[in-house]
Amino acid sequence: MRVDVLGVGFDNLTMMEAVEQGMALLNSPGAHYVATPNPEIVELCRENPAARQAVNGADLVLADGIGVIKGAAMLGTPLRDRVPGIEFATGLMARMAKDHRSLYLLGAKPGVAEAAAKNLKERYFGLKIAGTHDGYFQDDIPVVNAIRASGADVVFVCLGAPKQELWMAKYGAETGAHLLCGLGGSLNVFAGVAERAPKFWRDHGLEWFYRLCKEPSRLGRMMKLPLFLIHVQQEKKKNEG
Ligand code: UDP
């Protein structure tokens, strides 16, 4: 059973379990997709029913970030572990490399997916890169066809939320891939265009603050975090009353 946090249902999994389930989905028939909502995406889902449906329709919904963990705990239904999308992706690629599975990288600005592909091929020996495409296309169908023609097992869909979740829900099956993962800005990190916060900040649940200092323009988006905590408080009171 999923843990509900303001209308988004999260799978209560550790990182290792999430990667195991990802591999199981990859090895089963049909198309499956993974969403990695953070508090900002949960807030977005409260306002946008189509986004909420696409996120909740995922085969795996992973708690990306400390805010979701805190929210679930405040509601009295704690989640066991946070599973940041980017760490899930690295765990999955390590397993895929062992099995010589193939990966398509979709999203980010032109050139970023190619740079990410080069780095990932070097880092995960055995991983096949089936193809890449930037995230600024007008027409979806040629992109869907390119993925299908590539024969990719897995697609990292990095178009930002909720675009990536809506895209996976709509086109996942048509791509012919078995697993699609919505991973936001991860290609920028894999390409070396953006850095993750150093370990200290991550370990102390402060990655959001580090990113804010690096990119002050994110402030408007980040104000969603206090709003999320206020909404969790309200929900808690409602449940108690
Ligand atoms: N993006 C894209 N196509 C679009 C809009 C966004 O490929 O039409 C990319 C954007 O270049 C960035 C990613 O989607 O690489 C979203 O990154 P963001 O930092 O918003 O994601 P987060 O990691 O915070 O979820």
Residues whose N, C-alpha, C, O or C-beta is under 5 A from the ligand:
A	BS01	UDP	G107 A108 K109 G135 Y136 C158 L159 G160 L183 G184 G185 S186
